[in-house]
Amino acid sequence: MTLIKSISGIRGTIGGKVGDNLTPIDAVKFAAAYGTFLKNAQPATRNSKLKVVIGRDARISGPMIHNLVMNTLLGLGIDVIDLGLSTTPTVEIAVPLEQADGGIILTASHNPKQWNALKLLNSKGEFLSGAAGELILEIAESEAFDFSDVDSLGEITVNDAYMDIHIDEVLNLPLVDAEAVAKRKFKVVVDGVNSSGGIIIPKLLEQMGVECVKLYCEPNGHFPHNPEPLKEHLGDICKLVVKEKADFGIVVDPDVDRLAFISNDGEMFGEEYTLVACADYVLSKTAGNTVSNMSSSRALRDITNKHNGNYQASAVGEVNVVELMKKTNAIIGGEGNGGIIYPESHYGRDSLVGVALFLTHLASLDMTVADLRASYPQYYMSKNKIELTPQIDVDAILVAMTEKYASEEINTIDGVKIDFAENWVHLRKSNTEPIIRIYTEAQTQELADALAFRIIDEIKAVAKI
């Protein structure tokens, strides 16, 4: 299955057959469903047109999908603010600034170049609730669209200033100190995976007085490696950080909502520790609580406790993290995949915010990035997956694993998380890919890997694969 419809949007591979892949017809149908959802939700007394902000990453299919989606909304009588090449957090910031009714980001995030997707936002620039997502899926299925007549079509307004506006918003955050960073004369290597991060991250660094060495920063959509910022994909930047004698390296995914650092010794700082480091800095300046999802490291809990805050874990998914952050008044949170959510800016994962907070934190310390990483609680994760086929009954697998480990601490709000005394495993069906994710964490990499391999063998035995 290469077309995935979920409450967070629609994602698929380009080409192929309607309903099986992300074809032009599927893109139009889903854009029409979103536009119809917005129209249905507006008060009957409203006279002005609806307005939607749209931006895209640098994927090869981006311009095609972009034009299809925009013109579908115009056909519904909805005005479009076209940001063009942009980032997910930039669109999220633009929606409330434009007083728009919603936003669409055209990106398949960390997926390879053959994928694209429509990510849907509400009027706050935040991802839609599950109930709203379900309603849009129903509208798409029934094709209950009512297009506008010729005198009521929407209009496009092009605005290419929002990446600069986004940078200004980040630099104006009270806990970001560009002057202190500039004094340290940092040198940083940036891997922009040939997408929009190759434009916006170097711009931010230059405005903070950081020397920037660019690697794969041409936004042509030809990803030079698998765009998910994991260790096995990042050999080039790890070598270049050492060769350039840089202070550290920055890696973002194609839509710039995931952030990973490379330490000065060419080793991975660890995606999980992006949030840990930023939270450590924010909590040192502001007392408060934190939230991450169930698949994230215990290290955030430990750092939060160190600063006398309260940590809680949500179900996986940005909308779930944000909901719990609001409920607990968390001052920082996010996901262990390098997603920083800092409400002082906005309720969305934002690599620019993460970079700026991390640089300010580092500027206040007399240590290298490798030393900083070594100062944090040491946990190691193993992230694995099993490809799904129609014959695999995921629910039966999860029930079987729950029964097998009934004597341990079990959490089933999102798949199955089994908390052992010294380590944990989280099993869940992905919302964005046809896979089961198997995440484990332990106090050494060997123990984390061994636990993962054991659990994978047990799943295969249950599923008879």
N, C-alpha and C positions, 0 to 999 in steps of 0.2 A: 504494500500500500504506500503510494507516494503522494497522496493528497490527504492531509490531516486536518479535519475540522474540529475545533475545540472552542471552549468559551473564551479563549484568549485571542482567537482569530483563525485564519486559514493559512496553511503552509503546505507547499508541495514543490515537486520538481517541474521545471519548464518543459513544455512539449507534451506529446502523447494524446490520450483520449480524454474527452470531457468527463468530469466526475472521478477520473482516476489520477489525474495530474493537475498541476496549476496551469490550466490553459487560459487563453484570453476570455473565453466564455465564463469560466469559473471566477476569474478576477472581476468581471463585470457583474456577475450575479451576486457575489459577496459584497461588493461595493454598493450595489443597489439595495441589498438587505440592510446594510449599516445606515445608508442614507434614509431609507424608509423608517427604520427604527428611530432615528433622530426626528423625523417629521411627525411620526405618531406620538412622540413624547412632548412635542411643543404645545403650549396652550392654544386653544382655538382662537383666542383673542389676539394672538401675536400677528403683527402685520409685516414685520421685517423678515428678510430672508435668513435662513440658517447659514452658518459659516463653518467651514472645516479646514484645518491646517494639514498640509500634506508635505512630507519629506521622504527622502529615500537614501539608502546607502549606495555604494558604487558598483553594485552587481551589474553584470552585463545585461541582464534582463530588466534592470531598473527602469530605464526610459520607457520601454514598451508598457510595462505594468503601470507605471506612473501615469502615462497618458490615458490608458484605459480607465483607471480608477477616477482620475480627475473629470474626464468627460462624462462618465456615468453619473457622478454627483451633479454636474452641470445640467444633465438631462432631467434630474429630479428637482431642479430649481434651487440648488444649493450653491452658494458662493464658495470659492476655494482660494485659500492663501497658499501659494506654491513656494515652498522653501527650496525646492530643487535638491541638490546634493546636501545632505544634512546628517544628523545623528539622532538616535532615539531620544536621549535626554534633551537635545536642542528642540525637537518638536514638542516634547512635554512642557518645556518652559514657554514655548511660543503660544500654546493654546490659551492659557489664561491671560497672557499679555495682549493677545489679539481679541480677547473676550469672545473667543470662538465657542461653538457648541460641541466641538469634538476635534479629534485628530487621527490621522492614519500615518503610520510609519511603514514604509515598504522595505522590509528587510527580513531575511531568514536568520538574522543574528549570527551564531557561530557555525551554521550549516555551510557545506561546500557550495561552490559557485552555481551548480545546477538548480539550487533551491531558491525560492523567494517566498515572501509571505506578506500578509496584511496584518499589522498590529493595530488594535483599535483603542482609542482613548476617549474619556469622557470630557466634560467641559472644564474640569480641574486639571486636565493634562495627565490624568492617572488612568491606569488600565481599568477596563470595564469590570463590573461585578460579574459573578457567575450567572446570576439571574438575567442580567442584560445580555450576556453572551449567548445564553440558551435561547432567548427571544430572537436574537439575530439569526441564529441557526434555523429556527422555525420559519422566519420570514423568507430566508433563502430557499428552504425546502419547498415552501408553498408558492414561491415566486409571486408574492402579493405586492407587486410594485405598481405605483401609479405615477407615471412620468408627467412632467410639466408641458404645457403648451408652448408654442414658439415665442410668445411674448413674456414668458415667465422663466426662461432658462437662467441658470446661474452664470456667474462671471469669474474669471481667474485674475487674481492679483499676484504678481511675482514679487517676492521679497527675499533677496539673497543676503540680507544683513544679519540673520539670526545666529550664525556661528559666532560672529563678533559680539553680538549682544549677550550670548551665552557666556563667552569668556569674561565679559565685563561683570556679569552677574556673579560669577565665581570669584573674581578678584575682589569684589565688594563684600564678600562674606567676612564677618568680624574675626573669625579664627584663621583667616588666610592672610599671611604677612609676606607680600611680594618683596618688600624692601629687605627683610631679614634673609629671605632666600637669595636675593641678588648678591648680597654681601658674601655669601659662601662660594660663589662662582662655581656652581655645580656643572658637571658635564654629564649629559644623559643621552643614551641611545634609544630611539623610538622605532618600533616595528608597527607600522600602520596597516599591515596586511593588504596594501594597495586598495584601501577604501577611505572613507571620509575621515577616519582617525588620523590618516597621514597628513591631513590639512589642519585639523583643529588642535591636535595635541602639540605639534611644534609651535603653532601660533601662541598657545597658552604659555608654553615654556619660555619662548622669546620674551613675552611680556612680563615674565617673572625673573628675567635676567639669567636664564639658564642656557648654557651652550648645548645645542641640539644636534646630534648626529642622526641623520635620517636613514632608515632601512625600510624598503618596501613602502614608501609613502606616496607613490603615484596612484591616484584614485581611478584606476582603469578597470577594476573588477576582476583582474586576473590574479587570484590569490596565489602567492608564491609557495604557500604550504597550507595544510589544513588550518582553517581559520579559528578553530577552537584553541584558546591560549593554554595548551597543556605542554608539559616538559618535552614530550616526544616530538612536538612540532616546532620547537624553538631553538634548535641547535645553532642556527645562523646568528641570532642576536646574542646568545650566550657567549659565542666565540668573539663577536665584535665588541662586546662590553669589555672583555679582558684586553683585546688588541688595542682599543682606544683608551685604555686606562680610565674608563668612565666611572662615575660614582655609582651609577646603576642603570638598568634598562627598563623601558616601559613597553608593554604589549597590550594592545586593545583588540577586541573583535571587530567585525565589519561595521556594526552600528554603534560602537563605542559605549556600551553599557557594562561591559566586563573588562576588568583591569587586572593585569598581572605584572609583577616586578621581577627583574633579574638582579641579584645582588652583585656587588662590585667584583666578586671572585668568579662570576660567570655561572653561579648556581641559582636555581629557582628560589626566589623569596617564598614562593608558595601562594597560589591563588587564595587559599583559605586565610592567609595571614595579611592580605590586603586590607580586609575589614578589621582584623585584629589590631593592626598598626594604626589605622585611622581612628578606630574607637579608643585606643589607648591615649592618643593625643587629645581627642575631643573630651573624653572623660576626665583628663587631667586639668582641663580648663572649665568644665561645666559638669556639675553633678547630675546624674540621671540614669536612666535605664537603657537597655539594649535588647534587640530582637534579631535573630537569624532563623533560617529554616532548619528543619530536622536533619537535613543532610550536611549541615555545616559543622565545623570543628568545635570541640569542647573548649578550645583556647579562648574564644570570645567570652564564654561563661567565666573562665578563670580571671581574665583581665577585668571584666565587669565587677566581679567580686572584690578584686584588688582595690578598685576605686569606690567600693561600698555601694554599688548600684545593684539593680535586679535584672537578671537575664531571663528571657523566655524564648521558647522555640515555637515556630509556626509550621503549618503545612508548607510544602514546597510550592513556589509560585510567588511572583512579586506581589500580586494583589493580596495574597494571604499574609505576607510579611508586613505590608503597609497597614492592613486592617489591624493586626496585633500591635504594631507600633503606635497607631492612633489610640488604641484601647489602653495601652500601658504608658502612654506619654513618653515613649522612647526617644532619646535625643539623637541616636544614630542606630542604624541597623543595616540589614541587607542579606545577601546570600553569599555562601562560601565560595561561589564560583567567581569571585572578584567583583561582585556588585555592591556598590556603596550607596546607601540611601540616607541622605542627610536632610531632615525636614527643614532646617534653617534655609536651605535652598529650595528643594521641592521633594515630593514623595515619589521618587523614581531613581532607579540605578543610574549612576552618573560617574563615568570615568574621570571627567574633568575635575569634579569636586574631590574625588579620591586622590588624583595627582596633586592638587593644590594643598590639601590637608597633609598628605604624606611629606611633601617638600617642606612645608612649614614645620612639621614635627621634626624632620631630619635637621633642619637649620638650627633648631634649639638644642641639639644634642652634639656631643663631642665623640661621635663614634661612626663607624662605617655602616653601610646597609647590612652587611653580613653580621656585624656585631649586634645590630638591632634585632635581626632575626633570631640570633642565638640567645637574646635576652628574654624571649617569650617562651611560654610553656611549650614543650616539645611533643607534638603529636604528628602522626604521619597517616595520610589517607591513601586508600586504594580505590580508584573509581573504575568500575567495570560495567559491562552491559551484555545482555543476551538478546540477539535478534529474535523478533517475534514472527511466528507464522500463524495463519488462521487456525491451525490445529492446537495451538497452545492455549490452555485455559489458565489465564493469569490469576483469576480470583481463586481457583482451586489450589494453585501453587502457594499463594499467600496464606490461605487457610491452613494448609498442611504445615507450613513453616511456623505459623503461630502456635499450632498444637504441639509441634516438636519442641519448641522452646517455651512452653507455657510456664515453666518455673522461673524464667528470667523476667526482668522488667520489660513489658511490651507496650508499645504505643501504636494504635491503628488509625489515627486520624488521617494519615496519608500513606497508604501502603502498609508496610510493617517495619517498625524500628525495634530492634532487640538490643537493649542496653545491658551489657555484661559489666562486671565490676571494673575491668581495666580497658575495655574496648567496646565498640558497638558496630552493628550492621544495620543498614537501611535498605529495604527492598521496595521499589515502587515502579509502576508503569509510567513511562514518560508521557507528558502532555504534548510533546512536540515531535517525537520520533517513534517508530514502531519497535520499541525495545523495552526490556526490563532493566532498570538501573540497579546496580549493586554497589553501594558505597560502604566502605569499612574504615574505621579509624582505630589506631593503636599507638603504643609508645615507641615503636620502631617500624620502619617500612616493611621489614621482613615479616613481622607479626601481622601487620595490616594486610599484606599480600596473601599470607597463609590463610588468614580468616576468610578473605574474599574467595580464594580458590576452593576452600572447603565448602563454603555456602553455595558456590556455583555448581559444584559436584552434587550437592544435595538437591538443588533445584532441578538439575538435569535428570536425576534419578526419579524425582517426583513426576516430572513432565515426560519422562521416557524419551529424551532427546540426546 
